[in-house]
């Protein structure tokens, strides 16, 4: 019998990549939720409209499912984290609480939850899963989103302890690639920088917020998909937390220069010191994933940037043009 996989948030960046990957597996039947974003067309994916902060909708879409891939979230970039720190807390806490409860009550065999690495302290060396210490203060600007993620991770552990559903918590680094948010207001630094670069003409000026000295670990999305595929096949324990990242960091300043260079454009870079920045350094030690699952990242940062720019040129620019026509 074919396994039934539900991808929550299938119209989002990570969700769509997950849904499309599993839809190519002939042994899997895939359904995906959407709500405010319009559904995409894929004959192998059943699209289900659902408000995941509503208990009845959650119970409806989880019925008869074997694996829930929970990629739905209220997300945005540094601007909202700094100016609207509550933005990531309420809806995410509610929707995940309902999904985890429904999975337990409906005896769903597996849940995969995308957490993040926001709870880790700034570090000059790669951090392991055990480097998070709940007794130490979290970076102030990440207090709300960070503790929400920790709470949800503990909820996964709680439900796993009841013995009915197996949970995987993924503390991933900054993910980028096809279907990312290429939006200057809501995207993370990678998507915003690609959007700025691709919209600019030669000799134009693009702006970096702050000094650009914060450093991030960047992982191409197919490496994250590969991790999920492996963990579905190989995890035997009821609950695990895994770091999933490239294992090295790059400053926003150097990332911007690299994206501009690989785009082939000749652009000037300006630093706007009046804009907010989050001055931290972080990269992930994914040794646990490598030893337990045989997983390791396959796509280098340069290769991933090239792939993303190629995808943007053939897909995202068409979308921008269509949106301009509609507007």
Residue pairs with C-beta under 8 A, 6 or more apart in sequence:
2 27
2 28
2 29
3 27
3 28
3 29
3 66
3 67
4 28
4 29
4 31
4 64
4 65
4 66
4 67
5 22
5 28
5 29
5 30
5 31
5 65
5 66
5 67
5 68
5 69
6 30
6 31
6 32
6 33
6 61
6 62
6 65
6 67
6 68
6 69
7 15
7 18
7 19
7 22
7 30
7 31
7 32
7 33
7 69
7 71
8 15
8 32
8 33
8 52
8 61
8 68
8 69
8 70
8 71
8 72
8 99
9 15
9 32
9 33
9 52
9 70
9 71
9 72
9 73
10 16
10 18
10 19
10 32
10 33
10 34
10 45
10 47
10 71
11 32
11 34
11 37
11 38
11 39
11 40
12 37
12 71
12 72
12 73
12 75
12 179
13 175
13 179
13 180
13 181
13 221
14 71
14 114
14 175
14 221
14 224
15 32
15 69
15 71
15 72
16 32
16 40
16 179
17 177
17 178
17 179
17 221
17 222
17 224
17 225
18 69
18 71
18 225
18 228
19 30
19 32
19 42
19 45
20 42
20 45
21 225
21 229
22 28
22 30
22 69
23 30
23 42
23 44
23 45
24 44
29 46
30 44
30 45
30 46
31 45
31 46
31 47
31 48
31 61
31 65
32 39
32 45
32 46
32 47
32 48
33 47
33 48
33 49
33 50
33 52
33 61
33 72
34 47
34 48
34 49
34 50
35 49
35 50
35 51
35 52
39 47
39 49
40 47
48 60
48 61
50 57
50 58
50 60
50 61
51 57
52 58
52 72
52 95
52 98
52 99
53 91
53 94
53 95
53 98
54 98
55 98
55 102
58 95
58 98
58 99
58 102
59 102
59 105
59 106
62 68
62 99
62 102
62 103
62 106
62 108
63 106
65 106
65 108
66 108
66 109
66 110
67 108
67 109
67 110
67 111
67 112
67 232
68 99
68 103
68 108
68 110
68 111
68 112
69 112
69 228
70 96
70 99
70 111
70 112
70 113
70 114
71 114
72 95
73 88
73 92
73 95
73 114
74 87
74 88
74 91
74 92
75 88
75 181
75 186
76 87
76 88
76 185
76 186
76 187
77 185
77 186
77 187
77 188
77 189
77 192
78 188
78 189
78 209
78 276
78 277
78 278
79 185
79 276
80 87
80 88
80 186
81 87
81 88
81 141
81 142
81 145
81 278
82 141
82 276
82 278
83 276
85 141
85 143
85 144
85 145
86 144
88 144
88 145
88 148
89 144
89 145
89 148
92 148
92 152
93 148
93 151
93 152
96 113
96 152
96 155
97 152
97 155
99 111
100 111
100 152
100 155
100 156
100 159
101 159
102 108
103 111
103 159
103 165
104 159
104 162
104 164
104 165
107 164
107 165
108 165
109 165
109 166
110 165
110 166
110 167
110 168
110 232
111 156
111 159
111 165
111 166
111 167
111 168
112 167
112 168
112 170
112 228
112 231
112 232
113 152
113 153
113 156
113 167
113 168
113 169
113 170
114 170
114 172
115 149
115 152
115 153
115 169
115 170
115 171
115 172
115 241
116 145
116 149
116 171
116 172
117 127
117 171
117 172
117 173
117 217
117 243
117 245
117 282
117 284
118 142
118 145
118 146
118 149
119 132
119 138
119 142
119 146
119 147
119 149
119 150
119 171
120 127
120 131
120 132
120 171
120 282
121 127
121 131
121 136
121 138
121 139
122 139
122 280
122 281
122 282
123 131
123 281
123 282
123 283
124 281
126 245
126 247
126 248
126 283
126 284
126 285
127 243
127 282
127 283
127 284
127 285
128 243
128 285
128 287
128 288
129 171
129 241
129 242
129 243
129 288
132 150
134 150
138 146
138 147
139 146
139 278
139 280
141 278
142 278
153 169
153 241
156 167
156 169
156 239
157 167
157 169
157 239
159 165
159 167
160 166
160 167
160 238
160 239
161 238
161 239
163 238
166 235
166 237
166 238
166 239
167 238
167 239
167 240
168 231
168 235
168 239
168 240
168 242
169 239
169 240
169 241
169 242
170 224
170 227
170 228
170 231
170 241
170 242
170 244
171 241
171 242
171 243
171 244
171 284
172 219
172 224
172 243
172 244
172 245
172 284
173 216
173 217
173 218
173 219
173 244
173 245
173 246
173 282
173 283
173 284
174 188
174 189
174 190
174 216
174 217
174 218
174 219
175 218
175 219
175 220
175 221
175 224
176 188
176 190
176 191
176 218
176 219
176 220
176 221
176 304
176 308
177 220
177 221
177 222
177 304
177 307
177 308
177 311
178 221
178 307
178 308
178 311
178 315
179 221
180 187
180 188
180 190
180 191
180 194
180 221
180 308
181 187
181 188
181 191
182 191
182 192
182 194
182 195
182 198
182 312
182 316
183 191
183 192
183 195
184 192
184 195
184 196
187 195
189 216
189 252
189 255
190 218
190 255
190 259
190 308
193 206
193 208
193 252
193 255
193 256
193 259
194 259
194 308
194 309
194 312
195 316
196 206
196 207
197 206
197 256
197 259
197 260
197 263
197 265
197 267
198 263
198 309
198 312
198 313
198 316
198 317
200 206
200 265
200 267
201 265
202 265
202 266
202 267
203 266
203 267
203 268
204 267
204 268
205 267
205 268
205 269
205 270
206 256
206 260
206 267
206 268
206 269
206 270
207 269
207 270
207 271
207 272
207 275
208 252
208 253
208 256
208 269
208 270
208 271
208 272
209 252
209 272
209 275
209 276
209 277
210 252
210 271
210 272
210 273
210 275
210 276
210 277
210 279
211 253
211 271
211 273
211 277
211 279
212 251
212 252
212 253
212 256
212 271
212 277
213 251
213 252
213 253
213 277
213 279
214 251
214 252
214 277
214 278
214 279
214 280
214 281
215 249
215 250
215 251
215 252
215 280
215 281
215 282
215 283
216 249
216 250
216 252
216 255
216 282
216 283
217 245
217 246
217 247
217 248
217 249
217 282
217 283
217 284
218 246
218 250
218 255
218 301
218 304
219 244
219 245
219 246
219 297
220 297
220 299
220 303
220 304
220 307
220 308
222 298
222 299
223 244
223 246
223 297
223 298
223 299
224 244
226 295
226 298
227 242
227 244
227 289
227 293
227 295
230 293
230 294
230 295
231 240
231 242
231 293
231 295
234 292
234 293
234 294
235 292
235 293
240 292
242 286
242 288
242 289
242 292
242 293
243 284
243 285
243 286
243 288
243 289
244 284
244 286
244 289
244 295
245 283
245 284
245 286
245 297
246 283
246 284
246 297
246 301
247 283
247 284
247 285
247 286
247 297
248 283
248 301
249 281
249 282
249 283
250 258
250 301
252 277
253 269
253 271
256 269
257 269
258 301
258 302
258 305
259 305
259 309
260 267
260 269
262 302
262 305
262 306
262 309
263 309
286 295
286 296
286 297
289 295
289 296
290 296
299 307
